[in-house]
Amino acid sequence: MAAKPIPENPKPEAPGEDSKVENRLLKSHFVRALGQLERLHRCLLELIKLELERQIEDSEVTSAQAVFLYNIGDGKLSATELRVRGYYTGSNLSYTIARLVEGGYLNYERAPQDKRVVRLSLTDKGQQIRAMVAAIYEGHVPVLEEKGVTAEDLERLVSALKRLEHYWAEHIRYGF
């Protein structure tokens, strides 16, 4: 009597057992990824803080504000544009703008056509901070490959993060 062939992918003993295991694994990876993102963001802010302290004697700018200045770039943006791009929420945006205008890092101009619209641009002081943050980012690029981080790795990471962001944005907008 011939032996019965064993399938390559045998069926699970209990229906749904594989999906439960996969869901637990996905949850574990998801929670670990969120924790890693939080730690990575804190590390970035700490790097920027150290560089601010090293380069600027009496810096009134926090590392989060330095990243804010970097994100504004060379153009003129409205606060709404910054919010829509996903950089900031409305709650901390007004405070950050006010502090940076007071410190002389941001120009705050009302649009001539609509006085409700405010255009933000960097002053020379703001450009100095932006250039410093850009230099930090640029300085890390040559070391990435030495540390085993490739362009492909980063592309996959950004793709996965965008899918997660899209999911969360839909959840915020429409709920479940």
Secondary structure, 3 states (H helix, E strand, C coil): CCCCCCCCCCCCCCCCHHHHHHHHHHHHHHHHHHHHHHHHHHHHHHHHHHHHHHHCCCCCCCHHHHHHHHHHCCCCEEHHHHHHCCCCCHHHHHHHHHHHHHCCCEEEEECCCCCCCEEEEECHHHHHHHHHHHHHHHHHHHHHHHCCCCHHHHHHHHHHHHHHHHHHHHHHHHCC
